Amino acid sequence: MSTLTAGELDELCQAARSLAERAGVVLLDRFQSSLHISYKGQSAHDPVTEVDHAIEDMVREEVHQLFPEHGVLGEERDEGGPSSAEVVWVIDPLDGTSNFINGIGVFACSIGILERGLPIAGAMFLPTNRYLRPGVYHARRGSGLYFDDERADCTPPSVQSASRLSTVPGGTGGVTGPAGRRFGVARTFGSAAAELAFAAEGSVQMALFDGPQIWDVAGGVVLCQEAGRAIFTRHGRSQPWQRFTHFGQDQPEPVLIENLRGWRDGLVAGDPAVLPAVAEDLSREQGIRASARRAVKKTLLRKE
């Protein structure tokens, strides 16, 4: 349970929304423009731009001015604020950088606010969504989900479950063809934050992540919770799914910023009617034996 009042939660949510809106202006202005692109570590598959850095710096500076006692955890910079801060802002300035630099309009700026690991508020800018216009999804604990100034419509589409979309990690096998349709139609959009927003608004029935970074999902978790979606997590592939309560629920208290940075548990969010059973079924399909069976079947088919 949060120790903050409704008024304090409203203040945090409005601050997060304002920052996400400002980030959105920058993202739309720089989309399909000339960018300086570098790569993290030795990987040529993990790009970062000056836009990522500029937005995170802007958010950090504003949070430090408004809430100096709060901590800040971001993807691109080291931690800021007290290491033992009870309230931590988790920032992904541009989730979906590869989409962004290639001119694909599926990306997000995600801001999540945690109190001792508990998601209490969040805001996420998206260039497109079920409303077909740029805007910010935002929510605070107990408020419901909003898109800009309006209560968000979270009604799932009226289609058969086999035609519903489920987002899965890239490279996931066993989700195509008739057998895979019990998971719906598998998609990977290239932005974990956006996929959680799609789950919150009801466009996808399930968003599954295998070991995401905390900044990928912190902002979207509270959006899903306030939209009435179920969220489950597991600490390692061999562990069963359990209902999500807070980040670091498998760790001893207190939940410190450095521990949050190392969080990499599996996470799934979506329709309560299909979770966690669908996620469990999908996990079994990704097992060694199931993968081997598919490989043998493909080999036999090629020989026929």
C-alpha positions in Angstrom: 0.0 0.0 0.0 1.2 3.5 -0.8 1.7 5.9 2.1 1.0 8.9 -0.1 -2.3 10.8 -0.1 -4.5 11.0 -3.1 -3.4 14.7 -3.6 0.3 13.7 -3.5 -0.3 10.9 -6.0 -2.2 13.4 -8.3 0.8 15.8 -8.1 3.2 13.1 -9.1 1.0 11.9 -11.9 0.5 15.4 -13.3 4.3 16.0 -13.1 5.0 12.7 -15.0 2.3 13.6 -17.6 3.8 17.0 -18.2 7.2 15.6 -18.7 6.0 12.9 -21.0 4.2 15.6 -23.1 7.3 17.6 -23.3 9.3 14.6 -24.3 6.7 13.9 -27.0 7.2 17.3 -28.5 10.9 16.6 -28.8 10.4 13.1 -30.3 7.9 14.2 -32.9 10.2 17.1 -33.8 13.2 14.9 -34.3 11.5 11.9 -35.9 12.9 11.2 -39.3 15.5 14.0 -38.9 19.3 13.7 -39.0 20.5 12.1 -35.8 23.8 11.3 -34.2 23.7 7.6 -33.4 26.0 5.6 -31.2 25.9 2.1 -29.8 26.1 0.7 -26.3 29.0 -1.5 -25.5 30.3 -3.7 -28.3 26.8 -4.2 -29.8 25.8 -2.8 -33.1 22.2 -3.8 -32.3 21.6 -1.4 -29.3 21.6 2.1 -30.7 21.2 5.3 -28.7 20.8 8.8 -29.9 21.3 12.3 -28.6 17.5 12.5 -28.3 17.6 9.7 -25.7 20.2 11.6 -23.7 18.4 15.0 -24.0 15.1 13.7 -22.8 16.5 11.8 -19.9 18.5 14.8 -18.8 15.4 17.0 -19.1 13.4 14.7 -16.9 16.1 14.2 -14.4 16.6 18.0 -14.0 12.9 18.6 -13.5 12.5 15.8 -11.0 15.5 17.0 -9.0 14.1 20.5 -8.8 10.5 19.5 -7.9 11.2 16.5 -5.7 14.9 16.6 -4.5 14.2 13.8 -2.0 13.3 11.4 -4.8 15.6 9.0 -6.6 15.9 8.8 -10.4 16.7 5.6 -12.3 17.2 5.9 -16.1 18.4 3.8 -18.9 21.0 6.1 -20.2 22.5 7.7 -17.1 23.7 6.7 -13.6 21.3 6.9 -10.7 20.5 10.3 -9.2 19.2 11.4 -5.9 19.4 9.5 -2.6 20.3 5.8 -3.1 17.8 4.8 -0.4 15.0 7.1 -1.6 11.5 5.6 -1.0 10.1 7.2 -4.2 12.0 6.5 -7.4 11.3 7.8 -10.9 12.2 5.2 -13.6 12.8 6.7 -17.0 13.0 5.3 -20.5 13.4 8.4 -22.6 13.0 6.6 -25.9 11.9 3.0 -25.9 12.0 1.6 -29.4 15.1 3.5 -30.6 15.6 1.2 -33.5 12.1 1.9 -34.7 12.6 5.6 -34.2 15.8 5.8 -36.2 14.4 3.7 -39.0 11.3 5.9 -39.4 8.8 3.5 -37.8 6.3 5.2 -35.6 6.1 2.7 -32.8 8.1 4.0 -29.8 7.5 5.6 -26.5 8.8 7.8 -23.7 7.9 6.0 -20.5 8.0 7.4 -17.0 7.1 5.2 -14.0 7.1 6.3 -10.3 7.7 3.7 -7.7 7.3 3.8 -3.9 9.5 1.2 -2.3 9.2 -0.8 -5.6 5.4 -0.3 -5.8 4.1 1.3 -9.0 2.1 4.4 -7.9 2.0 6.6 -11.0 3.0 6.5 -14.6 2.9 8.4 -17.9 3.7 7.3 -21.4 3.9 9.3 -24.7 3.0 7.4 -27.8 3.0 8.7 -31.4 0.1 6.4 -32.2 -2.4 4.2 -30.4 -6.1 3.2 -30.7 -7.0 6.9 -31.0 -4.7 7.4 -34.0 -3.1 10.5 -32.6 -0.1 11.3 -30.5 -0.8 11.6 -26.8 0.0 10.6 -23.3 -1.5 7.7 -21.4 -1.3 8.4 -17.6 -2.5 6.9 -14.4 -1.9 7.0 -10.7 -2.9 4.3 -8.2 -6.7 4.2 -7.8 -7.5 6.7 -10.6 -8.1 4.6 -13.7 -6.4 5.0 -17.0 -6.5 8.3 -18.9 -5.5 9.3 -22.4 -4.7 13.1 -22.4 -7.7 14.7 -20.7 -10.2 11.8 -21.2 -10.8 8.6 -19.4 -9.4 5.9 -21.7 -11.6 3.4 -23.5 -10.1 0.0 -22.6 -12.7 -2.1 -24.3 -11.1 -5.1 -26.2 -12.0 -5.5 -29.8 -15.0 -7.7 -30.6 -13.1 -10.5 -32.3 -12.6 -14.2 -31.6 -9.7 -14.9 -29.2 -7.8 -16.7 -32.0 -7.7 -13.4 -33.8 -6.6 -11.3 -30.8 -3.0 -10.1 -30.8 -0.4 -11.2 -28.2 3.0 -9.6 -28.2 5.9 -11.9 -27.5 9.7 -11.5 -27.4 11.4 -11.4 -30.8 12.4 -14.8 -32.1 9.7 -16.7 -30.2 8.9 -20.0 -31.9 5.8 -22.2 -31.7 3.3 -19.4 -32.0 2.5 -19.6 -35.7 0.0 -21.8 -37.5 -3.1 -23.4 -36.1 -1.5 -24.7 -32.9 -0.2 -21.3 -32.0 -3.5 -19.6 -32.4 -4.5 -20.4 -28.8 -2.1 -17.5 -28.0 -3.8 -15.3 -30.6 -1.8 -13.8 -33.4 1.8 -13.2 -32.3 3.4 -9.8 -32.8 6.6 -8.1 -31.8 6.5 -4.3 -32.1 10.0 -3.4 -31.0 9.0 -1.4 -28.0 8.2 -3.1 -24.7 6.7 0.2 -23.3 4.4 0.6 -26.3 3.4 -3.1 -26.0 2.3 -2.6 -22.4 0.3 0.5 -23.4 -1.4 -1.6 -26.1 -2.2 -4.2 -23.4 -3.6 -1.5 -21.2 -5.9 -0.1 -23.9 -7.0 -3.6 -24.9 -5.5 -3.7 -28.4 -3.5 -6.8 -27.4 -4.8 -9.5 -25.1 -1.3 -10.3 -23.7 2.1 -8.7 -23.6 4.9 -11.1 -22.6 8.4 -10.2 -21.7 11.3 -12.5 -21.0 13.7 -10.7 -18.6 13.0 -7.0 -19.5 14.9 -4.1 -18.0 12.9 -2.2 -15.3 12.8 1.0 -17.4 11.2 -1.0 -20.2 8.1 -1.8 -18.1 7.9 0.5 -15.0 5.8 3.1 -16.6 3.4 0.6 -18.4 2.7 -1.6 -15.4 0.6 1.0 -13.5 -1.2 1.8 -16.8 -2.2 -1.8 -17.1 -3.2 -2.1 -13.4 -5.5 0.9 -13.7 -7.0 -0.4 -16.9 -8.0 -3.6 -15.0 -5.4 -5.9 -16.6 -3.8 -8.7 -14.8 0.0 -8.8 -14.3 2.2 -11.8 -13.4 5.9 -12.1 -12.9 8.4 -14.9 -12.4 12.0 -15.0 -11.1 13.6 -17.3 -13.7 12.2 -19.4 -16.4 11.9 -22.5 -14.2 9.8 -20.7 -11.7 5.9 -20.5 -11.8 4.2 -17.3 -12.6 3.0 -15.4 -9.6 0.8 -12.3 -9.3 2.9 -9.1 -9.5 2.8 -6.9 -6.4 5.9 -4.7 -6.7 9.4 -4.6 -8.3 11.8 -6.5 -6.1 9.2 -8.6 -4.5 11.7 -11.5 -4.5 14.3 -9.4 -2.7 14.6 -8.4 0.9 13.6 -5.0 2.0 14.4 -2.2 1.5 14.2 -1.9 -2.3 17.2 0.2 -3.2 17.8 1.9 -6.5 20.8 -0.3 -7.3 18.7 -3.4 -6.8 15.9 -2.0 -9.0 18.5 -1.5 -11.8 19.4 -5.2 -11.6 15.7 -6.3 -11.8 15.2 -8.7 -14.8 12.2 -10.9 -13.9 9.8 -12.2 -16.6 6.6 -10.2 -16.8 3.3 -10.7 -18.6 0.3 -8.3 -18.6 -3.1 -8.5 -20.2 -6.6 -9.9 -20.1 -7.3 -11.5 -16.7 -9.4 -14.2 -18.5 -6.3 -15.7 -20.2 -3.5 -15.1 -17.7 -1.4 -16.7 -16.5 -2.6 -19.9 -18.3 -1.7 -18.7 -21.8 1.7 -17.5 -20.6 2.3 -20.9 -19.0 1.2 -22.7 -22.3 3.6 -20.5 -24.3 6.4 -21.2 -21.9 6.0 -24.9 -22.4 6.1 -24.4 -26.2 9.5 -22.7 -25.8 10.9 -25.6 -23.9 13.8 -27.7 -25.3 11.6 -30.7 -26.1 8.9 -28.7 -27.8 11.5 -26.9 -29.9 13.1 -30.2 -30.8 9.7 -31.6 -31.9 9.2 -28.6 -34.2 12.7 -29.0 -35.7 12.1 -32.7 -36.4 8.7 -32.0 -37.9 10.1 -29.3 -40.2 12.9 -31.7 -41.3 10.4 -34.5 -42.1 8.2 -32.1 -44.1 11.2 -31.0 -46.2 12.0 -34.6 -47.0 8.5 -35.4 -48.2 
